[in-house]
Amino acid sequence: MSNNKQVPEGKDPELWKIARKRAGFKTHAIVYVIVNIFLWAMWYFNEKNYAEDGIDLRNGHIMTTIGWGVGLAFHYMSAY
């Protein structure tokens, strides 16, 4: 996030920076959940992608969830 935004008058700049990081993380987490629900629903309702053993790692939704989840975890650690 850009640090060029002005801090409102009467607000502590450090606390304002922390609050913006946490708000950014919350937005990131909401987008992660919405997109992954959509990807998993597409996979679930598309029967031709089912593997005989139940999991097919060729489907991108699994790797997207894991990879993006790792990035989200790092974002959490930097925000909190």
N, C-alpha and C positions, 0 to 999 in steps of 0.2 A: 504494500500500500504506500501511497505517496505521503510523505511527511510535510508536504507543502501546504496543507489545509490549515486555515487559521484556527487557533484555539479560541473558543468563545471567551468574552471578557469575564473575569472573575473565576475562571476554571484553572485548576492546576494542570500545567502542560504534561507532566508525567502521567497523572491519572487519566487525562484525556487520551493520551497515546495508548495506555493499557486498555481503556474502554473501547477504543477503535479496533485494536487487535482482537479483542474478544468478540466484538460485534461481527468482524470479518470472519472469524472462525464459525460463528453460529450460522451465518449466511452460507458458508461453504458446506457445513454439515447438512443443512436443509436441502441444498441443491444435490448433494451426494445421495441422500435418501430418496428424493423424488426421481432422479435419473435412474438409480439402481432398481427401484420398484418398477419403473417402465421397462428396463432391459429384462428383468427377470419375468415380468408378465408376458413380454413378447416371446421369450423362450418357452415359457410354460404353455402358452396357447398355440404354439407352432409345433404340432405333433411330429412332423417329419424330422425334427432335430433331436428327438430322444435317442439316446444310445441304449443298447441292450442291457448294459450294466447300470444304467441310471444316470451316469455322469459322463459327459463328453467334453474333454478339455479343449476341443477345437472351437467350442462356442466362446465368443469373446466376452460374454457377460461375466463369466467367472473371473477371468483375468482382469477385467475392468474393475470389478468389485474389490478384488484383492489389491491391485496396484494403486487404485485411487484411495482405498482405505489406508494404505501405508502413508500416502501423502497427507491424508486427513489427520492421521495420528501425529505426524511431525508438525502440522499446523497447530494442533491442540497443544503440543509441548511448547511451541513458541509463544502461544497466546496466554497460556496459564502457567 
